[in-house]
């Protein structure tokens, strides 16, 4: 049974975090990077016990967990490298010009304060207790309080212990990182509405993320909630590509749709194309390919129940036909793949069909005309990803439609499938609402640090009392914008 952390305990942890924030404000980017690399080393050193525990709690294959653990270690290290480079402090210096009666102005970014991170169920390492949200917040100079996901409590505790081991080894205040457990909605709500919490990071359902967002905005001092929520990640397939690659595209689509039992936020749950022989070939290949998809255990009972419920709701809608279904003989806890078909007008007029079904489930929308495809694109809600399956000729013929799709997503793919999120600078894992609450930011890649900083400007301050990032001699040796030009050296100030 998972212990519910009391409000009194939470209050103590928040107070310790507030004290730790004052400590972190005075650490350098190099010191925080060193801490982050030490966390990476500690996680990397966790052996087979971690993988065995997580496999038992989540049913995720050991090979997948091994890869995710490596990704998590890589996140801490790559974010540390970015932090040490001073990228997210963004120093800006405009030197005084006495002859113009212009003072000295210097600006940089600092951490915003204590961040609450809600662990995700589908990534027990990379998006949970010691995941990218925690790494990026600490890199920004913010203490972290993690609300552990109840689906993998033992895994969460192991990862929390790894971080706390580093906190102790560095002699840093214990409030740098806290780990809270519980299953009640009230615990998450209490954390979010506490006046000393300055930001929230969440990965999960639209219902959960929107609830936290609303709580945060009702506060006397509203705070940002960076919630990654739901996305159906449409694939728009155009005629020239479909005519030449219908069978190949179907195999790629099926593999992506059922990867990890469909339990990825970038799962391509919608396929849109013009009716015709090529689309028929695509659908017939789906029917063949789905027979090779074995049912597999989903993360936990709650996800399976939600998957079956929402899948059946979609299947029961008018003018919907099941076109492909995996073997329905499953063991307890297993989900099987299904794909349905409908026409464009039914899809456009039935909002149920636009809702995410988290699991191996897809909808093929058969359009009569390119105008129907444009109408679907126009009506589409915000998405994490949109894939354009096309040739260069298809693009030239549909530039207006492609331009519209740019407004609807955070990552626009040209062919390929959206599952698989690279942890790199150029990755954008966040899109217009309701895929996320703030499309200006990403939760994957070093730029995730940007969520947890704010600018502060210093006017006419003595050099001795400026932060390291803004001092004349540039002791951190980072790149800074000085009088509108990038400069990595020390400042050559005129003396009077």
Secondary structure by P-SEA (a helix, b strand, c coil): cbbbbcaaaaaaaaaaaaaaaaaaaaccaaaaaaaaaaaaaaaaaccaaaaaaaaaaccccaaaaaaaaaaaaaaaaaaaaaaaaccccbbbbbcccccccccbbbbbbbbccbbbbbbbcccccccccccaaaaaaaaabbbbbbbcccccaaaaaaaaaaaaaaaaaaccccccbbbbbbccaaaaaaaaacccccbbbbbccaaaaaaaaaaaaaccbbbbbbcbbbbcbbbbbccccccccaaaaaaaaaaaaacccccccccccbbbbbbcaaaaaaaaaaaaaaaaccccccccaaaaaaaaaaaaaaaacccccccccccccccccbbbbbbbbbcaaaaaacccccccccccbbbbbbbccaaaaaaaaaacccccbbbbbccaaaaaacaaaaaaaaacccccccccccccccccccccccccccccccccccccccccccccbbbbbbcccccccccccccccccccccccccccccccccccccc
